[in-house]
């Protein structure tokens, strides 16, 4: 059996690692020209189920490295006003989870894929063949056949647009300015796991990404064959603003908070500008199970939701569920379409939970703004 995965994000890479470890012929195709072709995001959090699925996608010899480059979730989150006066605090549950930098984690998940990962190949369309297989056609004119094609190509998925053309992606009535700032000198802003600053129309969310060990140092000692980016510990910040962005420049954002505490202004002003910016916040239509074929979806391609849900966790869980079904197909334990239909039903159920979590997070943010 041959599986083709479109997209080398976290979910697609996790699926590829699981399939490769189980002897399944798998190939990942990524439209970017290289792993560092564009910025790959900030810190992401994992709870128990997502973290277990992540560890299952990483070879055991790399588990010490995976632990070393994680960030611990401190117990207390707090809300403050724009002058840093504390409005309230909240303790975390006993399940603390872990934080990871998305780019560092992506490098770790690429380790060992070698020739099974190809860059600079953009999917144009797929074609369902008479024998039940699928042919992927790329923009450069090349094509490849597979028994199963997996769209793991993000919220703007080319695979999903062809498979489920009725699913739309819409801008929410808020937009975000997001970035990261080296943590040195700003540790006091986040004494726990996060800090939320709320004003009437503007909200700033701060989160620590403090590696237990610097990624490059940890890789050199624990897995010298793995190359990780030299990413320092940082504060990830998100400014939630009403309306739609009129510019991608950060200066108007700084103007909005010019009367806030000087330390908050300094945090934004000293951001890593190459990895910070302004963008709309998007949400996809809900996805219900569809007529199953030899083409399926994984991660944000299958459940496009705004930040604040369970995106990275769901991608890892999707990869585990789908890998189990593909192995069952290979071993003759299930028929292909029946196995994929089982996966898609569970994926859609999990996606509904993630969507509800994202909606609740945005309601909580709106409540804090209204009370400011």
Secondary structure, 3 states (H helix, E strand, C coil): CEEEEECCCHHHHHHHHHHHHCCCEEEEECCCCCCCCCCCCCEEEECHHHHHHHHHHCCHHHHHHHHHCCEECCCEEEEECCCCCEEEEEECCCCCCEEEEHHHHHHHHHCCCHHHEECCCCEEEEEECCCCCEEEEECCCCEEEECEEEECCCCCCHHHHHHCCCCCEEEEEEEEEEEEEECCCCHHHCCCCEEEEECCCEEEEEEEECCCCCHHHHHHHHCCCCCCCCCCCEEEEEEEEECCCCCCCCHHHHHHCCCCCHHHHHHHHCCCHHHCEEEEEEEECCCCCCCCCCEEECHHHCCCCCCCCCHHHHHHHHHHHHHHHHHHHHCCCCCHHHHHHHHHHHHHHHHHHHHHHHHHHHHHHHHHHHHC
